[in-house]
Amino acid sequence: MDFSIYYITDNPTPYSLSLDMGSIAMTEADGYFVNSYCADLSVNIAQSYLSQIDHDLYVAPDGDDTNSGLSAETPLKTIAYAMQRITANPNNPRTLNLAAGVYSHSNNAQLFPFALNPMYAFFVPALRQQSWMVSTIVLFGRLAMLITWRFRV
């Protein structure tokens, strides 16, 4: 999340957020990059520095955030970065495919908890041959935590 304005009760004071550049270009708060709660907020962000991708994405612990993320052969590295790049599309939700492996800050610079865009949230954890990895996304409001259990068979 880039900006958040939060009041406990309704605040009638109008606020305006105008930027030449932000994470993505937008004209209203989306609840992910810009959040507003009990506040009258108008938004105008002219240009974006992140290119959004309207496609299913792939993430792997040994991936690279400079990859396209469009296939299992060119996965992104971090879940948080993939969630910033994937387009929120309620009419055509996208899938974030997680390869089997360990996702941690010390191993591969993962950031936990990470923000979850409420417009999409489909995770498909990979299953390794001869071992099962069960991943669950635990939601805390708009934050998410990835929890993985491993089972050998």
N, C-alpha and C positions, 0 to 999 in steps of 0.2 A: 504494500500500500504506500502510495506516495504522499497523500494528504488525507487527514481525517478531522472533521469538526464534529464534536460530540457534546451534547447538552443533556442533562438528566430530564428536564422538562422542555416543552416547546419554547423556542426563543424566536420572537417575531423579527429580530434584527436581520435584515438581508445582508448576506456576504457574497462577494464576488471573487472568483479565482480565475485570473487571466494570466496565461503564460505563453511565451513564444514557443517553448519546447517542454515536453513532459514524456513520461514513459510511452503513452499513446496519445494521439489526437482525440479529443472528445468535446462534446458540447453539453454534457450533463453528467452528474455523478453516477458512476457505475457500481459502486459498492465494493470494488476491488482496488483499482488504482486511486480512486477518489471516493471517499465515504462521507456521508452526511447523516447525522442522527439528531432529530429534533432541531434542525437548523434550516433556514431558508438559504440555499446555496446555489448560485449560478456559476457555471463552469465554461471556460473557453480556453482550451489548450490547442494551439494552432498546429504544431508539428510534433511528431513522435521521434524518439531516438531508438525505439524497439520496433522492428517489423513484426507484426502479428502474422501467424501462420494458421490458415483455415484448413487444417489437415490433421489427421491422427499423427501423434508424435511418439517417438521411441526414446527411452532413457536406459542407460546401462552404467554400472559403476565404473567401467573402464572406457566410457564414452568421452566425448569432447564437446564442450559448449560452443565451439566454432563449427561443428558439424551441422548439417541441415536438420537432423532428427527425423527425417521423413521415412526412414527404413531401419530395420534391425541392423543393417550393415553400417549405417551412419548415425548412431544414436548420440543424443545429447548426454551430458554427464550428470547434471544436477536436476533434481525434481523441481526445485524452486524456479530455476531458469526456464524450464519447459513450461511451467504453469504461467509464467509471464508472457511467453511467446505464443501459446496456443490461443486461438480466437474463441471468445465466448460466443457461442451460437446456439441459442435455446431451440431453434427449429431444426438444427442438425448437430446435435452434441458430438463432440470429438472424444477420442479415446487416448489416454496417456498410457502407453504400453511400457511396463517396467520389466527389464530383464532380471533374471535371477542374480543374486549376489548380495553383498553387504552394502547398504547405503548408510554412511556415517560421515561425520565431519572430519575425523582423523584419517579415514581411508581415502575419501574422495570429495572432500570439501562440501558435503551436503549441509544445508541449513535447516535446522528444525527448531521450533515448528515453522511451517511455511503457510502463507496465506492461500486459501482455497477460493477460487472464483465460483460463486454460487450458480452461475449460468451453465457450467459444465462440471462434471466430476465423475468421470468413468476411468477407473484404474484397472488394468489387467495385469496381474502379476504373472511372471513366467513360472513354469514348472520344469525343473530339471529332471532328466531321465534318472531313475533310481533314487531320487530324493524329492520330497515335496516341500515347497516353500509356500506358505500361506501368508499373504500380506493383507493387512487391514488398514484402512484410513480411518483414524479416530478424529471426529470433528469437535472443536471447541469454538462455537460460534463460527467465525470465518477463518479460524486457524485449524490446521490439520497436523496430525502426527502419524507417521508411517510406523506401524508395528509389524514385525515379521517373526514368524515362528518357523523353525526348520524341523523336519522329520525325515529320518532315514528309513528307507523301506528295503 
